[in-house]
């Protein structure tokens, strides 16, 4: 199940859009969203176009396409 989604620009990691989470989900996922932002800062045009990263009980899945990173945090 998808818990949260973030879309960011690859060149500078700038978030372009994010899903709206309720207070409980926001507090539960805050650490994982910080990890997602760290991933955005490390990505570049030479990065793997698809990746899944296990982090505790969640997975961070991302897809790079035309300079945009689509990332979701899933159970």
C-alpha positions in Angstrom: 0.0 0.0 0.0 1.3 3.4 -0.9 1.7 5.7 2.1 3.1 8.8 0.5 4.3 10.1 -2.9 6.8 12.8 -3.8 7.8 14.1 -7.2 11.1 16.0 -7.5 13.4 17.5 -10.1 16.6 15.5 -10.5 19.0 18.3 -11.3 18.6 20.0 -7.9 16.3 17.7 -5.8 13.6 20.4 -5.7 10.2 18.8 -4.7 7.6 19.6 -7.3 4.6 17.9 -5.7 3.7 15.7 -2.8 0.7 13.8 -1.5 -1.3 15.3 1.4 -1.0 13.1 4.5 -3.0 13.3 7.7 -1.4 14.1 11.0 -0.9 10.5 12.0 0.7 9.5 8.7 2.8 12.7 8.7 4.4 12.0 12.1 4.8 8.3 11.2 6.5 9.0 7.9 8.6 12.1 8.8 11.9 10.2 9.0 11.2 8.3 5.8 10.4 11.6 4.0 13.8 12.9 5.2 15.4 9.9 3.7 13.6 10.6 0.4 14.9 14.1 0.4 18.4 12.8 0.9 17.9 10.5 -2.0 16.8 13.4 -4.2 20.0 15.3 -3.4 22.1 12.3 -4.4 20.4 11.6 -7.7 21.8 12.7 -11.1 21.4 11.9 -14.8 23.7 8.9 -14.3 21.7 7.3 -11.5 19.8 4.0 -11.9 16.5 4.8 -13.6 14.5 2.5 -11.1 15.3 1.5 -7.6 13.7 0.1 -4.5 15.3 0.8 -1.1 14.2 -1.1 2.0 14.1 1.1 5.2 12.6 -0.6 8.2 9.0 -1.6 7.6 8.7 0.6 4.5 10.2 0.6 0.9 11.1 3.7 -1.0 10.5 3.0 -4.7 11.7 5.6 -7.3 11.5 6.0 -11.0 13.5 8.6 -13.0 12.1 9.9 -16.3 13.1 12.9 -18.3 14.8 14.7 -15.3 12.0 14.0 -12.9 12.0 11.6 -9.9 8.8 9.9 -8.9 9.1 8.4 -5.4 6.6 6.5 -3.3 6.9 5.2 0.2 5.1 1.9 0.5 4.4 -0.8 3.1 
